[in-house]
Amino acid sequence: DKWMDVQIHNKVLHEVYYAFVASCFTKHKADIIMLLAGETNTGKSSLIDVTRKLVGYENSAPISAGSLFSGNPEAGTVAMEMENKLLACDYDAQPFKHLELLLKVAMQEPIPGWQMHVARRPVVNYGRLIVAMNPNNYSVFNSAVARRFITINMDVPVIKDNSVMPAIHEEVEGIFNHILNIGLKHLILNNGQIHQTES
């Protein structure tokens, strides 16, 4: 909580983040992708690492969201990497071009997949997507696309302290319970959706 208070001043967004993590364990179509927006060294990658630890490294897949939403053939290979995972993440996403596919991923609809030596087929069972992105790269989003994101503004430079992340990782079981207690309650109160505010 202390780390979150420093890196994300808006406490409403803490609960939204908790609800996002909780939604990874549900089959609700939350209709969102989580975007951590900010310059380098603002804690985006650290928050993604903590999220992967909470969901389980074996349940998550680091991917290239830029490739996934490129409209190029490699997008199908990236989709296969997401299959049967609860979470896919990109630590430094590049600009997206194929926005129609982005909307499908937000809605958890089937997406085209391809794997070498395997016939092309739709990928149906995949989880949420969290991406970190520099502000210069998401300026292309129009309002229809932007509303598919829960955007958490991370604009506070991290104070270098090598003890912080190991301490957080040591407490991951307690953090897991803390986040799920708040996040699941949020989802229940909002009919399985993440409540979006103007901020």
C-alpha positions in Angstrom: 0.0 0.0 0.0 2.8 2.4 0.8 4.5 1.7 -2.5 1.1 2.1 -4.4 0.5 5.4 -2.5 3.8 6.8 -3.8 3.7 5.6 -7.4 -0.1 6.0 -8.0 -1.5 9.0 -6.1 -5.1 8.4 -7.1 -6.4 5.9 -4.6 -9.5 5.2 -6.7 -7.1 3.6 -9.2 -5.7 1.3 -6.6 -9.1 -0.4 -6.3 -9.4 -0.5 -10.1 -6.0 -2.2 -10.3 -7.1 -4.7 -7.6 -10.3 -5.4 -9.5 -8.2 -6.0 -12.7 -6.1 -8.6 -10.9 -9.2 -10.2 -9.5 -10.8 -10.3 -12.9 -7.9 -12.4 -14.2 -9.3 -15.3 -12.1 -12.9 -14.9 -13.5 -14.5 -15.6 -16.8 -16.4 -12.3 -16.9 -15.9 -10.3 -20.1 -14.5 -7.3 -18.3 -14.2 -5.5 -21.7 -10.9 -3.9 -20.8 -7.1 -3.9 -21.2 -5.0 -2.4 -18.4 -2.6 0.4 -19.6 0.1 1.6 -17.3 1.0 5.0 -18.8 4.2 6.8 -18.0 7.8 7.7 -18.8 10.6 5.3 -18.0 11.5 4.7 -14.3 8.1 5.3 -12.9 7.4 1.8 -11.6 5.4 0.3 -14.5 7.6 -2.8 -14.9 7.7 -3.3 -11.2 3.9 -3.3 -11.0 3.7 -5.8 -13.9 6.2 -8.0 -12.1 4.2 -8.0 -9.0 1.0 -8.7 -11.0 2.7 -11.7 -12.6 3.8 -13.0 -9.2 0.2 -12.6 -7.9 -1.4 -14.4 -10.9 1.5 -16.9 -11.1 4.4 -16.9 -13.5 3.1 -20.2 -14.9 -0.2 -18.5 -15.6 1.2 -15.5 -17.4 2.9 -14.9 -20.7 5.2 -12.0 -21.6 4.3 -10.9 -25.1 4.8 -8.2 -27.7 1.5 -6.3 -27.8 2.9 -4.3 -30.7 3.3 -7.5 -32.7 -0.1 -8.8 -31.5 -1.8 -5.7 -32.8 0.4 -5.1 -35.9 -1.8 -6.8 -38.5 1.3 -8.9 -39.5 1.5 -12.7 -39.6 3.4 -12.9 -36.4 0.3 -11.7 -34.5 -1.1 -15.3 -34.7 2.1 -16.6 -33.1 1.7 -14.1 -30.2 -1.9 -15.1 -29.8 -0.8 -18.8 -29.3 1.6 -17.7 -26.6 -1.5 -16.2 -24.7 -3.5 -19.4 -25.0 -4.5 -21.0 -21.6 -2.9 -18.2 -19.7 -4.7 -15.9 -17.2 -2.6 -12.9 -18.1 -0.5 -11.6 -20.9 1.8 -8.6 -20.4 4.1 -6.2 -22.3 6.7 -4.2 -20.3 7.3 -1.6 -23.1 4.5 -1.7 -25.7 5.1 -0.1 -29.1 2.3 1.7 -31.1 -0.6 -0.5 -32.1 -1.9 -0.5 -35.7 -4.6 -3.3 -35.9 -7.1 -1.7 -33.6 -9.9 -4.1 -34.6 -8.0 -7.0 -33.0 -7.4 -4.9 -30.0 -11.1 -4.5 -29.4 -11.6 -8.3 -29.8 -8.9 -8.9 -27.1 -10.5 -6.4 -24.8 -13.8 -8.2 -25.2 -12.1 -11.7 -24.8 -13.4 -12.8 -28.2 -11.7 -15.5 -30.3 -8.6 -14.2 -32.1 -6.6 -15.8 -35.0 -3.8 -18.0 -33.8 -1.0 -19.8 -35.7 1.8 -22.2 -34.6 4.4 -23.8 -36.8 3.4 -27.3 -37.8 -0.1 -26.7 -36.5 -3.1 -25.5 -38.6 -4.3 -22.0 -38.1 -7.1 -21.9 -35.6 -8.9 -19.4 -33.3 -7.5 -18.9 -29.9 -10.4 -18.8 -27.5 -9.0 -19.5 -24.0 -6.8 -16.5 -23.0 -6.8 -14.0 -20.2 -6.4 -10.4 -19.5 -3.8 -8.1 -21.0 -1.7 -5.5 -19.1 0.7 -3.2 -21.0 3.2 -0.5 -20.0 3.5 2.2 -22.5 5.3 5.5 -23.0 2.8 8.4 -23.6 4.2 9.1 -27.1 3.0 5.6 -28.2 -0.6 5.8 -27.2 -1.4 9.2 -28.7 -2.8 7.3 -31.7 -5.8 6.0 -29.8 -9.2 7.4 -30.7 -11.9 7.6 -28.1 -13.5 4.3 -29.1 -10.2 2.5 -28.5 -9.2 4.5 -25.4 -12.4 3.5 -23.5 -11.3 -0.1 -23.8 -8.4 0.6 -21.5 -8.3 1.2 -17.8 -5.5 3.7 -17.8 -3.4 4.1 -14.7 -1.2 7.2 -14.9 2.2 6.4 -13.5 4.2 9.7 -13.5 6.2 9.5 -10.3 9.9 8.6 -10.8 10.9 5.6 -8.6 13.2 6.3 -5.7 15.9 3.7 -6.1 15.7 1.3 -3.1 16.8 -2.3 -3.8 15.0 -3.6 -0.7 11.5 -2.5 -1.8 10.6 -5.1 -4.5 12.1 -8.1 -2.6 10.1 -7.1 0.5 6.9 -6.9 -1.6 7.6 -10.3 -3.2 8.2 -11.8 0.3 4.7 -10.7 1.3 3.0 -11.8 -1.9 0.5 -14.2 -0.1 -0.8 -11.4 2.1 -0.9 -9.0 -0.9 -2.8 -11.6 -2.9 -5.5 -11.9 -0.1 -5.6 -8.1 0.3 -6.1 -7.5 -3.4 -8.7 -10.2 -3.9 -10.7 -9.0 -0.9 -11.0 -5.6 -2.4 -11.0 -6.5 -6.1 -13.6 -9.2 -5.9 -15.9 -7.0 -3.9 -15.5 -4.3 -6.5 -16.5 -6.8 -9.3 -19.5 -8.2 -7.3 -20.8 -4.7 -6.7 -20.4 -3.8 -10.3 -21.9 -6.9 -11.9 -18.5 -8.4 -12.9 -17.3 -5.2 -14.6 -14.6 -2.7 -13.6 -16.2 0.6 -12.8 -14.8 3.3 -15.0 -14.6 6.9 -13.9 -13.6 10.0 -15.7 -10.1 9.8 -14.2 
